[in-house]
Amino acid sequence: MEPESIKITEAHYTTGYSIEMTFNDSSSKTINFEPYLIKSPVANINKYLDKGKFRNFFIVDGNLIWKSIEMTFPMADLYAGKI
């Protein structure tokens, strides 16, 4: 598949700050977002250390987002399993 055609079809919170994602090519990755959330200097990102807020993500047009794209990640990074 071409990188630009990769989309997330399913995403499930697992534990801590990890989310398991399934892509439209049937591959799946689990990513721990905690290191990113801790290191981010952006206040709007740090608030997602609140697990209630972190767990409130959506899939929109094949992308994983939080609160109207307040926090989102490049698809290539998610597909590679690292952020």
N, CA, C and O of each residue as an XYZ file, in Angstrom:
332
protein
N       0.831     -1.193      0.000
C       0.000      0.000      0.000
C       0.869      1.248      0.000
O       1.942      1.276      0.604
N       0.402      2.257     -0.672
C       1.092      3.543     -0.653
C       0.924      4.181      0.728
O      -0.154      4.086      1.316
N       1.960      4.823      1.254
C       1.871      5.419      2.589
C       0.687      6.369      2.759
O       0.078      6.413      3.827
N       0.363      7.118      1.728
C      -0.741      8.076      1.852
C      -2.111      7.408      1.888
O      -3.106      8.057      2.213
N      -2.174      6.120      1.559
C      -3.452      5.423      1.594
C      -3.673      4.639      2.892
O      -4.729      4.034      3.074
N      -2.690      4.645      3.791
C      -2.826      3.953      5.074
C      -3.769      4.736      5.975
O      -3.652      5.952      6.122
N      -4.706      4.010      6.574
C      -5.671      4.613      7.491
C      -5.880      3.683      8.670
O      -5.702      2.470      8.555
N      -6.255      4.250      9.797
C      -6.605      3.469     10.978
C      -8.060      3.050     10.845
O      -8.929      3.878     10.570
N      -8.322      1.772     11.039
C      -9.699      1.281     10.967
C     -10.282      1.031     12.351
O     -11.494      1.127     12.543
N      -9.421      0.709     13.317
C      -9.847      0.476     14.700
C      -8.762      0.958     15.643
O      -7.574      0.898     15.324
N      -9.183      1.437     16.812
C      -8.228      1.826     17.849
C      -8.858      1.539     19.202
O     -10.017      1.869     19.453
N      -8.058      0.909     20.076
C      -8.549      0.525     21.396
C      -7.521      0.901     22.456
O      -6.330      0.618     22.323
N      -8.009      1.541     23.502
C      -7.170      1.804     24.661
C      -6.800      0.460     25.275
O      -7.657     -0.414     25.406
N      -5.535      0.283     25.653
C      -5.140     -0.973     26.284
C      -4.894     -0.764     27.775
O      -5.686     -1.218     28.601
N      -3.810     -0.086     28.126
C      -3.476      0.168     29.521
C      -2.522      1.352     29.595
O      -1.859      1.675     28.609
N      -2.447      1.989     30.731
C      -1.548      3.133     30.877
C      -1.858      4.200     29.847
O      -2.946      4.776     29.844
N      -0.899      4.461     28.977
C      -1.075      5.430     27.900
C      -0.869      4.754     26.546
O      -0.347      5.365     25.614
N      -1.277      3.505     26.446
C      -1.091      2.731     25.215
C      -2.398      2.548     24.464
O      -3.463      2.368     25.054
N      -2.281      2.600     23.152
C      -3.424      2.395     22.264
C      -2.997      1.392     21.196
O      -1.930      1.514     20.596
N      -3.845      0.411     20.977
C      -3.626     -0.546     19.900
C      -4.433     -0.093     18.691
O      -5.636      0.149     18.787
N      -3.761      0.018     17.558
C      -4.398      0.471     16.327
C      -4.312     -0.605     15.262
O      -3.288     -1.274     15.120
N      -5.398     -0.768     14.513
C      -5.423     -1.657     13.359
C      -5.560     -0.780     12.127
O      -6.358      0.157     12.099
N      -4.769     -1.099     11.108
C      -4.740     -0.304      9.889
C      -5.486     -1.025      8.765
O      -5.789     -2.214      8.872
N      -5.774     -0.298      7.697
C      -6.555     -0.857      6.592
C      -5.804     -1.919      5.785
O      -6.369     -2.483      4.848
N      -4.561     -2.200      6.123
C      -3.854     -3.322      5.496
C      -3.818     -4.526      6.441
O      -3.083     -5.485      6.209
N      -4.615     -4.464      7.501
C      -4.769     -5.516      8.526
C      -3.596     -5.616      9.500
O      -3.601     -6.486     10.371
N      -2.603     -4.757      9.374
C      -1.521     -4.756     10.357
C      -1.998     -4.018     11.610
O      -2.963     -3.256     11.564
N      -1.313     -4.253     12.718
C      -1.667     -3.543     13.943
C      -0.404     -3.172     14.705
O       0.627     -3.836     14.601
N      -0.512     -2.108     15.464
C       0.589     -1.604     16.284
C       0.000     -1.143     17.607
O      -1.117     -0.630     17.659
N       0.765     -1.331     18.677
C       0.411     -0.756     19.969
C       1.485      0.255     20.304
O       2.675     -0.056     20.297
N       1.054      1.467     20.597
C       1.994      2.553     20.886
C       1.749      3.062     22.293
O       0.610      3.291     22.700
N       2.852      3.239     23.039
C       2.809      3.856     24.354
C       3.082      5.355     24.158
O       4.189      5.743     23.785
N       2.083      6.179     24.406
C       2.197      7.619     24.208
C       2.787      8.340     25.415
O       3.045      9.542     25.341
N       3.006      7.642     26.514
C       3.451      8.295     27.747
C       4.735      9.099     27.588
O       4.766     10.251     28.023
N       5.806      8.557     26.987
C       7.026      9.370     26.856
C       6.777     10.685     26.108
O       7.309     11.728     26.490
N       5.985     10.635     25.065
C       5.678     11.854     24.311
C       4.917     12.844     25.189
O       5.241     14.031     25.206
N       3.909     12.365     25.919
C       3.094     13.246     26.757
C       3.920     13.890     27.859
O       3.717     15.059     28.187
N       4.845     13.138     28.429
C       5.681     13.670     29.512
C       6.668     14.710     28.992
O       6.896     15.727     29.647
N       7.255     14.467     27.823
C       8.286     15.358     27.286
C       7.745     16.598     26.582
O       8.485     17.560     26.379
N       6.479     16.591     26.209
C       5.945     17.710     25.434
C       5.929     19.004     26.247
O       5.423     19.024     27.369
N       6.482     20.088     25.685
C       6.450     21.373     26.378
C       5.125     22.113     26.171
O       4.921     23.187     26.737
N       4.240     21.554     25.378
C       2.975     22.210     25.047
C       1.928     21.869     26.104
O       1.628     20.696     26.324
N       1.371     22.889     26.759
C       0.404     22.682     27.835
C      -0.815     21.893     27.367
O      -1.340     21.070     28.117
N      -1.272     22.132     26.144
C      -2.442     21.416     25.646
C      -2.178     19.924     25.481
O      -3.117     19.129     25.468
N      -0.927     19.541     25.356
C      -0.574     18.125     25.240
C      -0.432     17.513     26.625
O      -0.890     16.394     26.856
N       0.198     18.235     27.552
C       0.397     17.723     28.903
C      -0.918     17.361     29.593
O      -0.947     16.464     30.436
N      -1.983     18.037     29.250
C      -3.256     17.737     29.908
C      -3.739     16.318     29.606
O      -4.594     15.796     30.322
N      -3.206     15.688     28.562
C      -3.590     14.317     28.231
C      -2.897     13.284     29.122
O      -3.101     12.083     28.945
N      -2.084     13.736     30.074
C      -1.588     12.840     31.116
C      -2.730     12.442     32.045
O      -2.623     11.469     32.791
N      -3.819     13.198     31.996
C      -5.063     12.797     32.665
C      -5.642     11.661     31.833
O      -6.070     11.876     30.699
N      -5.656     10.454     32.390
C      -6.060      9.284     31.609
C      -7.499      9.380     31.112
O      -7.830      8.809     30.074
N      -8.354     10.091     31.836
C      -9.719     10.282     31.360
C      -9.733     11.037     30.046
O     -10.499     10.697     29.144
N      -8.901     12.054     29.928
C      -8.801     12.817     28.679
C      -8.077     12.004     27.610
O      -8.469     12.016     26.443
N      -7.020     11.299     28.011
C      -6.254     10.508     27.047
C      -7.130      9.444     26.391
O      -7.026      9.202     25.189
N      -7.974      8.823     27.168
C      -8.802      7.730     26.647
C      -9.930      8.226     25.743
O     -10.622      7.417     25.126
N     -10.121      9.520     25.656
C     -11.215     10.098     24.872
C     -10.729     10.484     23.470
O     -10.751     11.658     23.102
N     -10.295      9.498     22.698
C      -9.817      9.727     21.336
C     -10.858      9.221     20.344
O     -11.776      8.483     20.701
N     -10.693      9.632     19.101
C     -11.625      9.266     18.036
C     -10.831      8.887     16.789
O      -9.658      9.232     16.650
N     -11.485      8.183     15.905
C     -10.945      7.964     14.562
C     -11.800      8.807     13.629
O     -13.015      8.624     13.546
N     -11.159      9.726     12.935
C     -11.847     10.587     11.969
C     -11.093     10.506     10.651
O      -9.909     10.837     10.585
N     -11.770     10.071      9.620
C     -11.164      9.921      8.300
C      -9.873      9.099      8.351
O      -8.914      9.389      7.637
N      -9.863      8.073      9.201
C      -8.710      7.184      9.282
C      -7.573      7.684     10.144
O      -6.519      7.051     10.202
N      -7.765      8.819     10.823
C      -6.733      9.388     11.688
C      -7.148      9.299     13.145
O      -8.334      9.385     13.461
N      -6.188      9.130     14.024
C      -6.418      9.121     15.460
C      -6.307     10.550     15.961
O      -5.271     11.192     15.784
N      -7.374     11.056     16.589
C      -7.352     12.445     17.051
C      -7.953     12.553     18.449
O      -8.683     11.678     18.915
N      -7.618     13.644     19.082
C      -8.192     14.009     20.362
C      -8.769     15.407     20.218
O      -8.097     16.303     19.706
N      -9.986     15.603     20.656
C     -10.656     16.901     20.752
C     -10.438     17.785     19.519
O      -9.684     18.757     19.560
N     -11.101     17.434     18.449
C     -11.065     18.253     17.226
C      -9.651     18.572     16.769
O      -9.319     19.733     16.526
N      -8.838     17.568     16.655
C      -7.432     17.597     16.230
C      -6.513     18.405     17.135
O      -5.469     18.884     16.692
N      -6.895     18.560     18.401
C      -6.002     19.229     19.346
C      -4.692     18.453     19.471
O      -3.616     19.037     19.599
N      -4.808     17.142     19.433
C      -3.613     16.306     19.430
C      -3.822     15.240     18.357
O      -4.806     14.501     18.376
N      -2.885     15.179     17.435
C      -2.907     14.184     16.371
C      -1.464     13.889     15.981
O      -0.558     14.642     16.338
N      -1.246     12.813     15.261
C       0.109     12.393     14.919
C       0.182     12.022     13.447
O      -0.817     11.588     12.873
N       1.344     12.183     12.825
C       1.497     11.785     11.426
C       1.222     10.287     11.265
O       1.698      9.470     12.053
N       0.466      9.950     10.259
C       0.100      8.553     10.011
C       1.343      7.676      9.824
O       1.365      6.535     10.287
N       2.360      8.187      9.162
C       3.579      7.396      8.945
C       4.209      6.997     10.275
O       4.712      5.882     10.409
N       4.188      7.893     11.257
C       4.747      7.583     12.574
C       3.913      6.522     13.289
O       4.459      5.578     13.861
N       2.599      6.677     13.257
C       1.725      5.694     13.901
C       1.890      4.329     13.239
O       1.965      3.306     13.920
N       1.945      4.321     11.931
C       2.091      3.065     11.188
C       3.433      2.393     11.509
O       3.520      1.167     11.575
N       4.469      3.202     11.706
C       5.789      2.662     12.051
C       5.840      2.213     13.508
O       6.762      1.505     13.911
N       4.844      2.628     14.301
C       4.788      2.213     15.704
C       5.629      3.062     16.620
O       6.012      2.616     17.702
N       5.930      4.304     16.197
C       6.728      5.182     17.055
C       6.306      6.633     16.841
O       5.941      7.051     15.742
N       6.371      7.367     17.921
C       6.045      8.794     17.832
C       7.144      9.601     18.473
O       7.069     10.829     18.507
